[in-house]
Amino acid sequence: MDPVSPRQSEILDRARRSGRVDVDGLAGEFDVTPQTIRKDLNELCERGMLQRVHGGAVLPSGIANYAYDARRQLASDAKQLIGKRAAALIPDNASIMLNIGTTTEQVARALRQHDGIMAITNNINVANILRSAPDVEVIIAGGQVRPSDGGIVGEATVDFIRQFKVDYAVIGASAIDADGTIFDYDFREVRVAREILSHARQTLLVADAMKFERSAPVRIAHLSQIDIFVTDTAPPDSVVTICREHNVRIEIAGDGRGNGSAFGSLPTAGQEQEGA
């Protein structure tokens, strides 16, 4: 296989640092046309080094997730909007569980202004975000701490979660299939996420639109097991259909085009009938 060009090598370095590269941004950085960058990206994708997405490329999906710091940079504005929207759905004086993830971190940031919140988490980052909030009680799970992201996993974590029944569970995910299956990478993390879902009266999935472009190997759950799906733009038609069939409410943090100017929601099947 021929070596990549110096520019393509730099593009790969940027993708490894941030998880995603954009055509327009790269064209500006390298002072070349967008067509030249698209050609570079297409060649790198043909070699399996990158994976094409709308407007750019990401590191290829597979059995390993992006580095945690890189994941924080991916769709960061969308995640912040999703976090604010999800937190707005949770009333004061509620108990909540949050799992590992950069989007659940944004939910935690938005919850800092709530009153009377009990937050249970297996995410050290979430605990740090909430620990100084004036009226939030933080309970952190025991177990093995993953050095890569501060997630707490393992049998001890699962046993810990089983002690509780909370008002709300908020989980993130790494990928969502067109058939509504929700995926992640680490089976130990997935076991905790499943336990969190089964010990909550209402469940929220928080995930940006990029999750529809990715794949991951371990099944967490199905969208039919979720009460509210908070995302940043209208999901694919197949996912919307699944949500409507199972009365899953879709909350869109943005105007449906991803620019984040407003909050909106898509009706469930029951709401459609009421308005017919």
Backbone torsions as a table, in degrees:
resi	resn	phi	psi	omega
1	MET	NA	131.1	-179.9
2	ASP	-64.6	146.3	177.2
3	PRO	-67.2	154.4	177.4
4	VAL	-74.5	158.3	178.9
5	SER	-73.2	161.9	177.2
6	PRO	-56.1	-40.3	179.2
7	ARG	-65.7	-41.3	178.6
8	GLN	-65.0	-35.6	177.0
9	SER	-63.5	-40.4	177.9
10	GLU	-68.0	-36.4	176.7
11	ILE	-61.3	-43.5	178.1
12	LEU	-62.0	-41.3	178.1
13	ASP	-60.5	-42.4	178.5
14	ARG	-64.4	-40.4	178.9
15	ALA	-64.6	-38.2	179.4
16	ARG	-67.5	-33.9	-179.3
17	ARG	-75.9	-38.9	-172.2
18	SER	-113.8	-9.7	179.0
19	GLY	88.0	-26.4	-176.9
20	ARG	-145.9	147.8	171.7
21	VAL	-128.1	147.2	-178.2
22	ASP	-114.7	143.2	-176.7
23	VAL	-58.6	-52.0	-175.0
24	ASP	-64.2	-40.7	179.1
25	GLY	-63.8	-42.1	179.2
26	LEU	-67.2	-39.0	179.4
27	ALA	-60.7	-40.7	178.1
28	GLY	-68.0	-41.8	-178.5
29	GLU	-63.7	-42.7	-175.0
30	PHE	-95.7	-0.8	178.3
31	ASP	56.1	48.4	175.7
32	VAL	-130.9	173.6	-178.7
33	THR	-78.1	155.0	174.1
34	PRO	-56.9	-33.5	179.0
35	GLN	-62.3	-37.8	178.1
36	THR	-64.6	-42.7	179.2
37	ILE	-65.5	-42.2	178.8
38	ARG	-59.2	-39.7	177.7
39	LYS	-62.6	-44.3	177.0
40	ASP	-59.2	-46.6	-178.1
41	LEU	-64.3	-41.6	179.7
42	ASN	-62.1	-40.5	178.6
43	GLU	-65.3	-42.9	179.2
44	LEU	-65.9	-35.6	177.9
45	CYS	-69.6	-38.1	177.4
46	GLU	-61.6	-31.0	177.8
47	ARG	-83.6	-4.5	-179.8
48	GLY	81.5	11.3	-177.6
49	MET	-84.7	-27.8	176.8
50	LEU	-135.3	169.2	177.1
51	GLN	-128.8	127.4	-176.8
52	ARG	-70.3	136.5	169.3
53	VAL	-134.0	170.6	-177.9
54	HIS	-59.2	121.4	176.2
55	GLY	85.4	-1.4	-178.6
56	GLY	177.4	-141.1	-178.7
57	ALA	-154.7	157.7	177.8
58	VAL	-128.7	166.5	171.0
59	LEU	-61.1	144.3	-173.7
60	PRO	-63.2	143.8	174.4
61	SER	-69.9	157.3	-179.3
62	GLY	176.5	-143.8	-176.9
63	ILE	-89.7	-7.6	-178.3
64	ALA	-121.5	142.2	179.1
65	ASN	-85.3	167.2	173.6
66	TYR	-66.2	159.9	173.2
67	ALA	-59.2	146.9	-171.6
68	TYR	-61.7	-41.9	179.2
69	ASP	-63.4	-37.1	176.5
70	ALA	-65.4	-38.6	179.0
71	ARG	-63.7	-32.4	177.4
72	ARG	-62.6	-31.5	-178.0
73	GLN	-81.8	-23.8	-178.8
74	LEU	-70.7	124.5	176.5
75	ALA	49.5	41.6	-173.9
76	SER	-63.3	-39.9	178.7
77	ASP	-64.7	-41.5	179.3
78	ALA	-63.2	-41.4	-179.5
79	LYS	-64.6	-37.2	178.4
80	GLN	-64.7	-43.2	177.2
81	LEU	-62.8	-42.6	178.9
82	ILE	-62.2	-42.7	179.7
83	GLY	-60.1	-43.5	179.9
84	LYS	-65.3	-41.4	-178.9
85	ARG	-66.8	-43.5	179.5
86	ALA	-62.6	-44.0	-179.9
87	ALA	-63.5	-33.5	179.3
88	ALA	-66.4	-20.4	179.4
89	LEU	-85.4	-8.9	-177.1
90	ILE	-104.0	121.1	-177.4
91	PRO	-77.8	166.9	170.7
92	ASP	-61.6	160.7	175.9
93	ASN	60.0	39.3	178.8
94	ALA	-115.6	155.0	170.9
95	SER	-101.1	143.6	-171.9
96	ILE	-148.3	144.5	170.1
97	MET	-114.4	138.0	177.0
98	LEU	-128.2	134.9	-178.9
99	ASN	-96.3	-167.2	-176.6
100	ILE	-75.8	139.5	174.3
101	GLY	153.8	152.5	-179.8
102	THR	-73.4	-26.2	177.5
103	THR	-77.8	-38.7	176.2
104	THR	-65.2	-27.9	173.4
105	GLU	-60.7	-39.6	179.5
106	GLN	-68.9	-33.9	173.5
107	VAL	-61.9	-43.9	179.3
108	ALA	-59.9	-42.6	179.1
109	ARG	-59.7	-41.4	-178.5
110	ALA	-73.4	-20.5	179.7
111	LEU	-82.5	-8.3	-174.8
112	ARG	-61.7	-26.1	-178.1
113	GLN	-90.1	-2.9	179.0
114	HIS	-73.9	157.9	176.7
115	ASP	-107.0	142.2	171.2
116	GLY	66.4	34.5	-179.1
117	ILE	-92.9	132.9	166.5
118	MET	-105.3	117.2	-177.2
119	ALA	-114.0	123.0	178.4
120	ILE	-112.7	130.8	-174.6
121	THR	-149.2	154.0	170.0
122	ASN	-110.2	29.5	-175.7
123	ASN	-125.4	107.8	-179.2
124	ILE	-58.4	-35.9	-179.8
125	ASN	-64.5	-42.8	176.9
126	VAL	-62.4	-43.3	179.4
127	ALA	-60.4	-41.2	179.3
128	ASN	-67.2	-37.1	179.1
129	ILE	-64.7	-40.3	-172.2
130	LEU	-92.0	-17.1	-168.7
131	ARG	-63.5	-28.0	-179.8
132	SER	-99.2	4.5	177.0
133	ALA	-65.6	140.8	-170.0
134	PRO	-64.6	-30.6	-174.9
135	ASP	-135.8	44.1	178.4
136	VAL	-126.1	125.8	173.8
137	GLU	-93.8	126.5	-176.6
138	VAL	-110.4	129.0	176.0
139	ILE	-122.6	124.4	-176.1
140	ILE	-111.1	137.8	-177.5
141	ALA	-70.7	152.6	171.9
142	GLY	-91.4	161.9	178.9
143	GLY	144.1	-165.3	-179.0
144	GLN	-83.5	129.5	179.6
145	VAL	-91.2	123.8	176.0
146	ARG	-78.6	122.0	-178.5
147	PRO	-61.9	-29.4	-173.2
148	SER	-66.6	-32.7	-173.6
149	ASP	-144.7	3.2	-179.8
150	GLY	74.9	14.6	175.3
151	GLY	-76.9	145.0	179.7
152	ILE	-110.4	121.3	-172.4
153	VAL	-136.8	172.7	176.3
154	GLY	113.9	176.6	-176.7
155	GLU	-61.7	-39.2	179.7
156	ALA	-62.0	-35.7	179.2
157	THR	-67.1	-44.4	178.6
158	VAL	-60.2	-45.7	179.3
159	ASP	-61.7	-38.5	179.5
160	PHE	-62.1	-47.2	-178.0
161	ILE	-60.9	-32.2	-177.2
162	ARG	-65.2	-13.5	180.0
163	GLN	-75.2	-13.1	-168.1
164	PHE	-118.0	156.7	166.7
165	LYS	-137.0	108.1	-171.5
166	VAL	-106.8	168.7	179.1
167	ASP	-71.9	-41.3	-174.6
168	TYR	-136.2	139.6	168.2
169	ALA	-113.9	133.7	175.9
170	VAL	-121.7	118.4	179.5
171	ILE	-124.7	150.4	170.1
172	GLY	-104.1	177.5	179.9
173	ALA	-153.8	163.1	179.1
174	SER	-97.8	-23.0	-177.6
175	ALA	-157.3	149.7	174.9
176	ILE	-133.7	122.1	179.2
177	ASP	-78.9	162.0	177.9
178	ALA	-62.4	-23.3	179.4
179	ASP	-86.2	4.8	176.9
180	GLY	91.9	1.6	178.6
181	THR	-76.8	136.7	-177.8
182	ILE	-105.6	130.2	-172.2
183	PHE	-125.8	159.0	168.7
184	ASP	-145.6	-174.0	-171.0
185	TYR	-101.9	-39.5	-171.5
186	ASP	-102.0	119.0	-176.9
187	PHE	-63.2	-28.3	177.7
188	ARG	-68.8	-41.3	177.2
189	GLU	-65.6	-39.2	-179.3
190	VAL	-64.1	-38.7	178.6
191	ARG	-60.2	-39.8	178.2
192	VAL	-68.3	-42.4	-180.0
193	ALA	-60.8	-41.5	178.0
194	ARG	-62.0	-41.0	-179.5
195	GLU	-65.6	-40.3	177.9
196	ILE	-60.2	-44.6	-179.8
197	LEU	-62.0	-37.6	-175.5
198	SER	-80.3	-6.9	-179.4
199	HIS	-118.5	37.6	177.7
200	ALA	-138.1	147.1	178.6
201	ARG	-78.2	-29.2	176.3
202	GLN	-139.8	139.7	-172.6
203	THR	-119.4	137.2	177.5
204	LEU	-122.8	131.3	170.4
205	LEU	-103.1	127.5	177.6
206	VAL	-115.9	118.7	-176.2
207	ALA	-158.4	135.3	179.3
208	ASP	-84.2	170.4	-172.9
209	ALA	-63.3	-24.3	-179.8
210	MET	-62.1	-23.6	-178.0
211	LYS	-65.2	-18.7	176.5
212	PHE	-79.8	-11.4	-179.1
213	GLU	-100.1	-1.0	-173.4
214	ARG	-116.7	166.1	173.7
215	SER	-131.9	154.1	178.3
216	ALA	-149.1	158.9	-168.4
217	PRO	-92.0	-16.1	-169.9
218	VAL	-114.1	126.3	-176.5
219	ARG	-79.3	126.7	174.0
220	ILE	-88.4	-54.4	-172.8
221	ALA	-169.0	-170.4	175.1
222	HIS	-120.9	151.2	-179.3
223	LEU	-56.0	-27.7	178.9
224	SER	-63.5	-17.0	179.1
225	GLN	-91.0	0.9	-177.5
226	ILE	-104.5	144.0	176.2
227	ASP	-87.7	-43.7	-177.7
228	ILE	-134.6	130.3	177.3
229	PHE	-110.7	115.1	-178.9
230	VAL	-105.0	121.9	-178.4
231	THR	-141.2	-178.0	-173.5
232	ASP	-105.0	-11.6	178.9
233	THR	-153.9	160.7	-176.5
234	ALA	-57.5	128.1	-179.2
235	PRO	-69.0	170.2	174.0
236	PRO	-55.9	153.5	-176.1
237	ASP	-55.7	-38.2	-178.1
238	SER	-63.4	-37.2	-180.0
239	VAL	-72.3	-40.7	176.5
240	VAL	-59.5	-42.2	179.5
241	THR	-62.5	-44.7	179.0
242	ILE	-60.0	-45.1	-178.7
243	CYS	-63.7	-41.2	179.6
244	ARG	-66.9	-40.4	-179.8
245	GLU	-63.5	-30.8	-176.1
246	HIS	-108.6	14.9	177.7
247	ASN	56.2	39.3	174.2
248	VAL	-91.5	122.4	-178.9
249	ARG	-79.6	130.6	176.6
250	ILE	-102.2	120.7	176.5
251	GLU	-108.3	123.4	-177.1
252	ILE	-105.2	116.7	178.5
253	ALA	-87.5	85.0	-173.3
254	GLY	146.6	-174.1	-177.4
255	ASP	-96.4	13.1	-178.0
256	GLY	92.3	-9.4	177.5
257	ARG	-113.8	6.2	174.0
258	GLY	85.4	7.0	-179.0
259	ASN	-95.7	-0.7	168.5
260	GLY	70.9	27.4	-176.6
261	SER	-87.7	-12.0	-176.8
262	ALA	-160.4	166.9	172.5
263	PHE	-101.7	146.8	177.4
264	GLY	-150.6	176.3	177.3
265	SER	-149.4	153.7	175.0
266	LEU	-103.4	136.3	-175.7
267	PRO	-70.4	150.2	171.3
268	THR	-81.0	174.9	-179.4
269	ALA	-59.8	-41.8	179.6
270	GLY	-63.2	-40.1	179.6
271	GLN	-67.9	-35.3	177.5
272	GLU	-63.3	-42.1	179.9
273	GLN	-64.7	-39.2	179.8
274	GLU	-62.4	-34.8	-177.4
275	GLY	-89.8	-2.0	-175.9
276	ALA	-71.9	NA	NA
